Amino acid sequence: MIMITPTSAAPTSAAPATAAPATAAPALGAPAAAAPALGAPAAAARAMAAPPMAAPAGSSSALQPTCATANSGDFPIGTRVHGGPATYQAGGGRQEWLIDLTNTTGEACGNIHPVVVLVDERRSLQPQQVRLEFEDSTRLRPVTFERTDQDENVGVFGEDFGGFTVAPGATVTVRVRLSFTEDAQPGSVVANAAVVQRRDDDGDWVGESNDYPFTIAPAPTDTPSPSPSLSTGPEPSPGTATPDASPPAREQKEKGKDDELAGTGRRQRTLIGLGLTAGALLVGGAALVLTVRHIRPRRR
């Protein structure tokens, strides 16, 4: 059960009384002035009494359901919270849960404004850290929260909203989306959602709801990603031989063979030419394969 106590205006202090002028003494034999009746209030006390203030728009008195009856022990609208997640991350996105509004009377009930109350274990949650919105038949509407003297955060579905209407014995399900800002402290929170009803004998507004417990998890911390390495392969050895020096030596060797085998015919000279080409293209394997295939002599 939640209880909402409306605040009353502080009485205005009366201005200090000025000295009253001295009254003339009564004439001899004149009747004495009548003494004030016992228990009659003094004029100064009457001046300090503040007139009753009208309830402001959007207050609890303006949110009474049309089917509510004062001093009734039964609540005309039953509420139930369900479908919510167990954890909200501070700074994370909104997550959805549901509020069921059930009309327990035999008549249609309008002007229904649910009230959401959030109580955190640390009593550190601030209204500006709560982001809540609900869905009516047309759009999503934000809910503004206020902090009570009991360190609770209370939000009324009432800003520019005419309230829900529920048919006799029917249930209306309201979709709610909730999130918390990044600076919200982690910890356990209990949410209640109720429809309040006024009692004339004490001026309090009371409502009934089941508890919806959840946890606010810490906001994620930014961890810098490692810088990519410029080179992952081994550095070449400075003493590695290059193929530039091999073609002359090999060419000289092949030239000697050519002189020695000058009479063996055209086919042998073609093979020597392929050897020279292979030596010159040692650093380009793909080009080498293409060149060899292109100049291969035909068989006769």
C-alpha positions in Angstrom: 0.0 0.0 0.0 1.2 3.5 -0.7 0.1 6.6 1.0 0.2 10.2 -0.3 -0.4 13.0 2.0 -1.3 16.4 0.5 0.7 19.3 1.8 -1.2 22.3 3.2 -0.3 26.0 3.0 1.7 27.4 5.9 -0.3 30.0 7.9 0.7 33.6 7.4 2.1 35.4 10.4 0.1 38.3 11.7 1.6 41.8 11.7 2.6 42.9 15.2 -0.2 44.7 16.9 0.2 48.4 17.5 -0.6 50.0 20.8 -4.3 50.8 21.0 -5.2 54.3 22.0 -6.3 54.7 25.6 -10.0 54.7 26.1 -11.8 57.2 28.2 -12.7 56.0 31.6 -16.4 55.3 32.0 -18.6 57.9 33.6 -19.4 57.5 37.2 -22.2 55.2 37.5 -22.0 54.0 33.9 -22.3 50.2 33.5 -19.0 48.4 33.0 -18.1 47.1 29.6 -19.1 43.4 29.1 -16.2 41.0 29.5 -15.5 38.7 26.5 -17.2 35.4 26.7 -15.1 32.5 28.0 -13.4 30.7 25.2 -14.1 33.3 22.5 -11.1 33.8 20.1 -9.2 37.0 20.3 -9.0 39.4 17.3 -5.3 38.6 16.7 -6.0 34.9 16.6 -8.7 35.5 14.0 -6.3 37.5 11.9 -3.7 34.7 11.9 -6.1 32.0 10.7 -5.3 31.2 7.0 -8.3 30.6 4.7 -8.6 27.1 3.2 -6.8 26.8 -0.1 -8.3 25.2 -3.2 -6.5 22.2 -4.4 -4.3 23.0 -7.4 -4.9 21.5 -10.8 -3.2 18.1 -11.1 -3.3 17.4 -7.4 -4.7 14.3 -5.8 -8.2 15.7 -5.5 -8.3 16.3 -9.3 -7.2 12.7 -9.9 -10.1 10.9 -8.2 -11.6 8.2 -10.4 -15.2 8.8 -11.2 -16.3 5.5 -9.6 -14.4 6.1 -6.3 -16.4 6.4 -3.1 -15.0 8.3 -0.1 -14.4 6.2 3.0 -14.8 3.0 1.1 -12.6 0.2 2.2 -12.5 -1.3 -1.3 -10.5 0.2 -4.2 -12.6 0.4 -7.3 -9.6 0.0 -9.6 -7.2 -2.9 -9.1 -3.7 -2.5 -10.3 -1.0 -5.1 -11.2 2.5 -4.6 -12.4 4.1 -7.3 -14.6 6.4 -8.1 -17.5 9.3 -5.9 -16.4 13.0 -6.8 -16.5 15.0 -7.7 -13.4 17.9 -5.3 -14.3 18.2 -1.8 -15.7 21.6 -0.4 -16.7 22.3 3.1 -15.7 22.5 5.1 -19.0 20.9 2.3 -20.9 17.8 2.3 -23.1 14.2 2.2 -22.0 12.7 -1.2 -21.1 9.0 -2.0 -21.1 6.7 -3.3 -18.5 2.9 -3.3 -18.1 0.3 -2.0 -15.7 -3.1 -3.7 -15.6 -6.1 -1.5 -14.5 -9.1 -3.6 -13.6 -12.5 -2.1 -12.9 -14.0 -4.0 -10.0 -17.3 -2.1 -10.0 -20.5 -2.5 -12.0 -20.2 0.9 -13.8 -17.7 2.5 -16.2 -14.9 4.3 -14.4 -13.0 7.2 -15.9 -10.4 9.8 -14.9 -8.0 7.0 -13.9 -4.5 8.3 -13.3 -2.0 5.7 -12.2 0.7 6.8 -9.7 4.2 5.2 -9.9 6.3 5.2 -6.7 10.0 4.3 -6.8 11.8 3.5 -3.5 15.5 2.7 -3.7 17.5 1.1 -0.9 20.0 3.9 -0.8 17.5 6.7 -0.9 19.8 8.4 -3.4 17.7 8.2 -6.6 16.8 11.7 -7.8 13.7 12.6 -9.9 15.8 13.9 -12.8 17.5 10.5 -13.0 14.2 8.7 -13.9 13.0 8.5 -17.5 9.5 7.0 -17.6 6.8 7.3 -20.3 3.5 5.6 -20.8 1.4 4.8 -23.9 -2.2 5.9 -24.3 -4.3 5.4 -27.4 -2.5 8.1 -29.3 1.1 8.5 -28.3 3.8 8.1 -25.6 3.6 10.6 -22.8 6.4 11.4 -20.4 5.9 11.3 -16.6 7.5 13.9 -14.3 8.7 12.6 -10.9 8.9 14.5 -7.6 10.7 13.6 -4.4 8.7 13.2 -1.2 9.8 13.9 2.3 10.2 10.1 2.7 12.9 10.1 -0.1 10.5 8.4 -2.5 10.1 9.3 -6.1 6.5 9.7 -7.2 5.2 10.2 -10.8 1.6 10.8 -11.7 0.2 10.0 -15.1 -1.6 13.3 -15.3 0.2 16.0 -17.3 -2.1 17.0 -20.2 -3.8 13.7 -19.9 -7.5 13.1 -19.3 -7.1 9.7 -17.7 -8.0 6.2 -18.7 -11.5 4.9 -18.8 -12.3 1.2 -18.0 -15.6 -0.5 -18.7 -17.4 -2.4 -15.9 -15.4 -5.6 -15.0 -12.9 -4.9 -17.7 -9.1 -4.6 -17.7 -7.0 -2.0 -19.5 -3.3 -2.7 -19.9 -1.0 0.3 -20.0 2.5 0.0 -21.6 5.2 1.7 -19.6 8.9 2.3 -20.6 11.5 3.0 -18.0 15.2 3.9 -17.9 17.7 5.7 -15.7 20.4 8.2 -16.5 24.1 7.3 -16.4 24.6 9.0 -13.0 22.0 6.9 -11.2 23.5 5.0 -8.3 23.4 1.2 -8.6 21.3 -0.7 -6.2 17.9 -2.3 -5.5 14.6 -0.5 -6.3 11.0 -1.4 -5.7 8.3 0.1 -7.9 4.6 0.3 -7.2 1.8 1.5 -9.5 -1.5 2.3 -7.9 -4.7 4.3 -8.5 -5.2 6.5 -5.4 -8.4 7.2 -3.6 -9.1 9.9 -1.0 -10.4 9.3 2.5 -12.3 12.2 4.1 -11.5 11.4 7.7 -7.7 11.9 7.4 -7.3 13.7 4.1 -4.8 11.0 2.9 -4.8 9.3 -0.4 -4.1 5.6 -0.4 -3.7 3.0 -3.0 -2.9 -0.7 -3.4 -0.4 -2.4 -5.7 1.9 -5.3 -6.0 5.7 -4.8 -5.7 8.0 -4.8 -8.7 11.6 -5.2 -7.5 14.5 -4.7 -9.8 18.2 -3.6 -9.8 20.0 -0.7 -11.3 23.3 -1.9 -12.7 26.3 0.4 -12.9 26.9 2.3 -16.2 29.5 0.7 -18.5 33.0 2.0 -18.3 34.9 3.0 -21.4 38.0 0.8 -22.0 40.4 2.1 -24.6 41.1 -0.4 -27.4 44.7 -1.4 -28.1 46.4 0.5 -30.9 46.9 -1.7 -34.0 50.4 -2.8 -34.7 52.1 -1.3 -37.8 53.9 -4.5 -38.7 53.3 -8.1 -37.5 55.8 -9.9 -39.8 59.5 -10.4 -39.1 61.9 -7.8 -40.4 64.0 -8.9 -43.4 67.6 -9.8 -42.6 70.1 -7.2 -43.9 72.3 -9.9 -45.3 69.8 -11.5 -47.6 71.1 -12.0 -51.1 69.2 -10.4 -54.0 68.7 -12.2 -57.3 70.4 -9.3 -59.2 73.8 -10.9 -59.2 72.7 -14.4 -60.3 71.7 -13.6 -63.9 75.1 -12.5 -65.1 76.9 -15.6 -63.6 74.2 -17.9 -64.9 74.2 -16.2 -68.2 78.0 -16.7 -68.5 77.6 -20.4 -67.6 74.8 -20.9 -70.1 76.8 -19.0 -72.7 79.6 -21.5 -72.2 77.3 -24.4 -72.8 75.9 -22.7 -75.9 79.4 -22.5 -77.3 80.1 -26.1 -76.4 76.8 -27.4 -77.9 76.5 -25.1 -80.9 75.9 -28.0 -83.2 73.1 -29.8 -81.4 70.3 -27.9 -83.2 67.6 -25.3 -82.8 65.7 -27.1 -80.0 68.6 -26.9 -77.6 69.0 -23.2 -78.2 65.3 -22.7 -77.4 65.7 -24.3 -74.0 68.7 -22.1 -73.3 66.6 -19.1 -74.0 63.9 -20.3 -71.6 66.6 -20.6 -68.9 67.7 -17.1 -69.4 64.1 -15.8 -69.1 63.6 -17.8 -65.9 66.7 -16.3 -64.3 65.6 -12.7 -65.2 62.1 -13.2 -63.8 63.0 -15.0 -60.6 61.2 -12.4 -58.5 57.9 -12.6 -60.4 56.6 -16.1 -60.2 53.3 -15.4 -61.9 54.9 -13.6 -64.8 57.4 -16.4 -65.1 54.7 -19.0 -65.6 52.9 -17.0 -68.2 56.1 -16.3 -70.1 57.2 -19.9 -70.2 53.8 -21.0 -71.5 53.8 -18.4 -74.2 57.1 -19.1 -75.7 57.2 -22.9 -75.4 58.1 -24.4 -78.8 55.8 -26.7 -80.7 56.5 -30.3 -81.1 57.2 -31.4 -84.6 
